[in-house]
Amino acid sequence: MPFFSIVMPAYNRADLIGRAIRSCIAQDFADFEIVITDDGSADGTAGVVESIRDSRIRLVRHARNRGRCPSRNTAMRVARGAWFV
């Protein structure tokens, strides 16, 4: 189990999601996972996430856009960390 889970809801953020993920991965502390909920994006957000190869990244998809809170809750349900950020 990772020490903490970075919970990242995303909707149509293909242009920014890679930068956000790389920023997390670049940290010195490595005992974490990144749980991203693609909230029904239509711009290739999930493809960008899948192109970044790191075993700490987990992608969950919503078939349709449900909003920020449901997306955050979905990620938190599958997160394994002791803490959420």
Backbone as ProteinMPNN parsed JSONL, in Angstrom:
{"seq_chain_A": "MPFFSIVMPAYNRADLIGRAIRSCIAQDFADFEIVITDDGSADGTAGVVESIRDSRIRLVRHARNRGRCPSRNTAMRVARGAWFV", "coords_chain_A": {"N_chain_A": [[0.828, -1.187, 0.0], [0.554, 2.211, -0.849], [1.882, 5.166, 0.769], [0.487, 7.602, 0.432], [-2.274, 8.709, -1.623], [-2.582, 10.387, -4.606], [-5.202, 12.103, -5.72], [-6.822, 12.744, -8.666], [-9.129, 14.258, -10.437], [-10.25, 14.545, -13.809], [-11.327, 16.301, -16.67], [-11.523, 16.652, -20.005], [-8.757, 17.496, -20.254], [-6.476, 17.016, -21.757], [-4.419, 18.608, -22.649], [-3.1, 19.425, -20.342], [-2.852, 17.378, -18.428], [-0.683, 15.579, -18.639], [1.521, 17.134, -17.867], [0.85, 17.633, -15.179], [0.928, 15.025, -14.119], [3.626, 14.312, -14.589], [4.856, 16.182, -12.918], [4.125, 15.222, -10.383], [5.412, 12.715, -10.413], [8.058, 13.491, -10.467], [8.76, 14.171, -7.895], [10.742, 13.885, -4.882], [9.94, 12.163, -2.819], [8.653, 8.99, -3.03], [6.67, 7.174, -2.351], [3.838, 6.793, -3.245], [0.683, 6.788, -5.006], [-0.953, 7.661, -8.063], [-4.16, 8.442, -8.706], [-6.281, 8.77, -11.243], [-9.272, 10.069, -12.422], [-10.866, 9.902, -15.364], [-13.265, 11.852, -16.467], [-15.329, 11.231, -18.492], [-14.133, 12.441, -20.717], [-13.662, 13.998, -23.95], [-11.48, 14.57, -25.417], [-9.137, 13.069, -25.548], [-7.856, 12.746, -23.12], [-7.584, 10.394, -21.51], [-5.929, 8.848, -23.141], [-3.521, 10.276, -23.056], [-2.854, 9.933, -20.351], [-2.547, 7.127, -20.304], [-0.312, 6.898, -21.902], [1.859, 7.503, -20.364], [4.174, 5.771, -18.736], [4.198, 4.354, -15.754], [4.119, 2.521, -12.859], [2.766, 3.478, -10.686], [0.62, 4.938, -11.487], [-2.84, 5.048, -11.832], [-5.73, 4.638, -13.708], [-9.092, 5.522, -13.887], [-12.207, 5.375, -15.459], [-15.04, 7.34, -16.318], [-18.013, 6.787, -18.108], [-19.573, 8.86, -18.963], [-19.672, 12.421, -18.475], [-19.691, 13.322, -15.143], [-19.129, 15.195, -13.239], [-17.103, 17.139, -10.876], [-17.13, 16.393, -8.054], [-18.314, 13.701, -7.987], [-16.326, 12.482, -9.56], [-14.019, 12.779, -8.034], [-14.811, 11.312, -5.792], [-15.044, 8.75, -6.932], [-12.351, 8.179, -7.533], [-11.309, 8.189, -4.93], [-12.583, 5.975, -3.847], [-11.277, 3.82, -5.045], [-8.675, 4.246, -4.363], [-5.652, 3.377, -2.633], [-3.979, 4.375, -0.729], [-2.869, 5.478, 2.57], [-3.412, 8.073, 3.108], [-5.092, 10.798, 1.445], [-4.475, 13.101, -1.145]], "CA_chain_A": [[0.0, 0.0, 0.0], [1.305, 3.459, -0.852], [1.645, 6.04, 1.914], [-0.641, 8.456, 0.098], [-2.836, 8.653, -2.965], [-2.872, 11.664, -5.243], [-6.491, 11.948, -6.388], [-6.82, 13.747, -9.721], [-10.226, 14.212, -11.4], [-9.897, 15.25, -15.042], [-12.316, 16.359, -17.737], [-10.986, 17.374, -21.168], [-7.5, 18.125, -19.861], [-5.367, 16.383, -22.478], [-3.33, 19.577, -22.794], [-2.449, 19.7, -19.058], [-2.752, 16.225, -17.534], [0.672, 15.035, -18.678], [2.38, 17.999, -17.039], [0.492, 17.39, -13.78], [1.44, 13.702, -13.74], [5.097, 14.378, -14.533], [5.206, 16.941, -11.721], [4.019, 14.306, -9.246], [6.439, 11.676, -10.537], [9.376, 14.101, -10.264], [9.009, 14.444, -6.476], [11.728, 13.028, -4.216], [9.203, 11.153, -2.079], [8.116, 8.126, -4.086], [5.704, 6.208, -1.832], [2.5, 7.3, -3.558], [0.039, 6.402, -6.253], [-1.754, 8.72, -8.666], [-5.425, 7.881, -9.173], [-6.9, 9.756, -12.12], [-10.586, 9.741, -12.959], [-11.22, 10.585, -16.599], [-14.695, 12.05, -16.289], [-16.036, 11.276, -19.767], [-13.47, 13.384, -21.623], [-13.786, 13.774, -25.391], [-10.307, 15.166, -26.055], [-7.95, 12.221, -25.492], [-7.228, 12.79, -21.801], [-7.22, 9.041, -21.097], [-4.785, 8.427, -23.95], [-2.319, 10.92, -22.511], [-2.547, 9.234, -19.098], [-2.056, 5.779, -20.637], [0.997, 6.966, -22.568], [2.895, 7.69, -19.347], [4.412, 4.453, -18.15], [4.645, 4.347, -14.357], [3.223, 1.591, -12.165], [2.025, 4.187, -9.633], [-0.514, 5.633, -12.09], [-4.048, 4.246, -12.029], [-6.75, 5.389, -14.436], [-10.48, 5.076, -13.787], [-12.965, 6.148, -16.451], [-16.497, 7.466, -16.331], [-18.516, 6.733, -19.481], [-20.089, 10.197, -19.275], [-19.26, 13.431, -17.511], [-20.523, 13.322, -13.934], [-18.78, 16.334, -12.402], [-15.91, 17.059, -10.025], [-17.29, 15.619, -6.813], [-18.385, 12.267, -8.273], [-15.033, 12.019, -10.071], [-13.127, 12.692, -6.869], [-15.282, 10.185, -4.98], [-14.678, 7.518, -7.631], [-10.917, 7.957, -7.306], [-11.085, 7.869, -3.519], [-13.062, 4.609, -3.598], [-10.297, 2.828, -5.502], [-7.349, 4.594, -3.846], [-5.14, 2.44, -1.628], [-3.092, 5.061, 0.208], [-3.34, 5.789, 3.924], [-3.831, 9.478, 3.049], [-5.463, 11.31, 0.126], [-4.134, 14.505, -1.441]], "C_chain_A": [[0.872, 1.25, 0.0], [0.968, 4.289, 0.394], [0.488, 6.992, 1.633], [-1.041, 8.299, -1.351], [-3.088, 10.077, -3.442], [-4.121, 11.442, -6.082], [-6.636, 13.089, -7.384], [-8.013, 13.547, -10.662], [-9.845, 15.01, -12.645], [-11.03, 15.173, -16.053], [-11.767, 17.249, -18.847], [-9.74, 18.179, -20.815], [-6.288, 17.489, -20.535], [-4.166, 17.312, -22.586], [-2.549, 19.797, -21.499], [-2.151, 18.473, -18.21], [-1.354, 15.617, -17.51], [1.623, 15.822, -17.801], [2.118, 17.765, -15.551], [1.051, 16.052, -13.293], [2.958, 13.73, -13.612], [5.583, 15.154, -13.313], [5.146, 16.054, -10.478], [5.151, 13.288, -9.247], [7.827, 12.223, -10.216], [9.709, 14.362, -8.794], [10.019, 13.458, -5.898], [11.058, 11.886, -3.454], [8.469, 10.279, -3.086], [7.036, 7.156, -3.621], [4.274, 6.729, -1.998], [1.967, 6.616, -4.798], [-0.709, 7.627, -6.765], [-3.003, 8.05, -9.222], [-6.152, 8.976, -9.944], [-8.257, 9.233, -12.565], [-10.796, 10.572, -14.214], [-12.741, 10.647, -16.619], [-15.43, 12.239, -17.616], [-15.432, 12.24, -20.769], [-13.631, 12.985, -23.084], [-12.546, 14.246, -26.141], [-9.04, 14.315, -25.976], [-7.219, 12.254, -24.164], [-6.746, 11.403, -21.369], [-6.007, 8.535, -21.87], [-3.485, 9.025, -23.468], [-1.892, 10.214, -21.233], [-1.94, 7.868, -19.401], [-0.689, 5.794, -21.294], [2.151, 7.14, -21.587], [3.051, 6.389, -18.582], [5.016, 4.589, -16.754], [3.636, 3.5, -13.587], [2.407, 2.259, -11.067], [0.793, 4.904, -10.172], [-1.665, 4.66, -12.294], [-5.1, 5.141, -12.665], [-8.099, 4.717, -14.267], [-11.271, 5.96, -14.737], [-14.457, 6.168, -16.14], [-16.929, 7.471, -17.791], [-19.063, 8.083, -19.931], [-19.638, 11.146, -18.178], [-20.238, 13.477, -16.347], [-20.203, 14.482, -12.997], [-17.608, 16.06, -11.469], [-16.072, 16.165, -8.807], [-17.449, 14.123, -7.073], [-17.054, 11.701, -8.783], [-14.037, 11.833, -8.934], [-13.525, 11.492, -6.007], [-14.937, 8.846, -5.618], [-13.211, 7.189, -7.385], [-10.642, 7.551, -5.861], [-11.551, 6.457, -3.173], [-12.028, 3.559, -3.993], [-8.884, 3.092, -4.985], [-6.944, 3.651, -2.714], [-4.288, 3.106, -0.559], [-3.721, 5.284, 1.574], [-3.908, 7.211, 3.977], [-4.181, 9.841, 1.617], [-5.003, 12.76, 0.01], [-4.619, 14.827, -2.832]], "O_chain_A": [[1.828, 1.337, 0.77], [-0.096, 4.129, 0.991], [-0.388, 7.177, 2.477], [-0.271, 7.829, -2.188], [-3.734, 10.868, -2.755], [-4.098, 10.677, -7.046], [-6.582, 14.259, -7.007], [-7.924, 12.748, -11.595], [-9.186, 16.044, -12.538], [-11.62, 14.113, -16.264], [-11.57, 18.449, -18.653], [-9.678, 19.386, -21.048], [-5.205, 17.431, -19.953], [-3.023, 16.854, -22.612], [-1.431, 20.311, -21.549], [-1.273, 18.526, -17.349], [-0.892, 15.184, -16.455], [2.435, 15.246, -17.078], [3.055, 17.705, -14.755], [1.583, 15.96, -12.187], [3.511, 13.227, -12.633], [6.616, 14.814, -12.736], [6.023, 16.131, -9.617], [5.771, 13.03, -8.215], [8.684, 11.48, -9.739], [10.838, 14.74, -8.483], [10.133, 12.328, -6.373], [11.563, 10.763, -3.449], [7.728, 10.799, -3.92], [6.53, 6.381, -4.433], [3.598, 7.058, -1.024], [2.7, 5.956, -5.536], [-1.055, 8.521, -5.993], [-2.917, 7.193, -10.102], [-6.583, 9.977, -9.372], [-8.378, 8.099, -13.028], [-10.892, 11.798, -14.145], [-13.416, 9.628, -16.767], [-16.07, 13.266, -17.843], [-16.154, 12.802, -21.592], [-13.725, 11.803, -23.416], [-12.556, 14.316, -27.37], [-7.962, 14.805, -26.311], [-6.067, 11.829, -24.089], [-5.613, 11.26, -20.909], [-5.148, 7.862, -21.3], [-2.452, 8.355, -23.47], [-0.71, 9.926, -21.045], [-0.925, 7.496, -18.813], [0.027, 4.794, -21.246], [3.308, 6.94, -21.957], [2.146, 5.969, -17.863], [6.197, 4.901, -16.603], [2.432, 3.744, -13.662], [1.452, 1.667, -10.565], [-0.001, 5.428, -9.391], [-1.486, 3.58, -12.858], [-5.332, 6.263, -12.215], [-8.242, 3.512, -14.472], [-11.03, 7.165, -14.81], [-15.048, 5.16, -15.754], [-16.274, 8.096, -18.626], [-19.028, 8.417, -21.115], [-19.269, 10.719, -17.084], [-21.443, 13.645, -16.531], [-20.948, 14.722, -12.047], [-17.179, 14.92, -11.294], [-15.247, 15.285, -8.56], [-16.765, 13.332, -6.424], [-16.701, 10.565, -8.467], [-13.306, 10.844, -8.888], [-12.663, 10.743, -5.547], [-14.574, 7.904, -4.914], [-12.87, 6.05, -7.066], [-9.828, 6.663, -5.608], [-10.973, 5.813, -2.298], [-11.919, 2.521, -3.341], [-7.996, 2.257, -5.151], [-7.783, 3.189, -1.942], [-3.913, 2.46, 0.42], [-4.943, 5.279, 1.719], [-4.779, 7.509, 4.794], [-3.636, 9.263, 0.677], [-5.13, 13.542, 0.953], [-4.444, 15.951, -3.302]]}, "name": "protein", "num_of_chains": 1, "seq": "MPFFSIVMPAYNRADLIGRAIRSCIAQDFADFEIVITDDGSADGTAGVVESIRDSRIRLVRHARNRGRCPSRNTAMRVARGAWFV"}
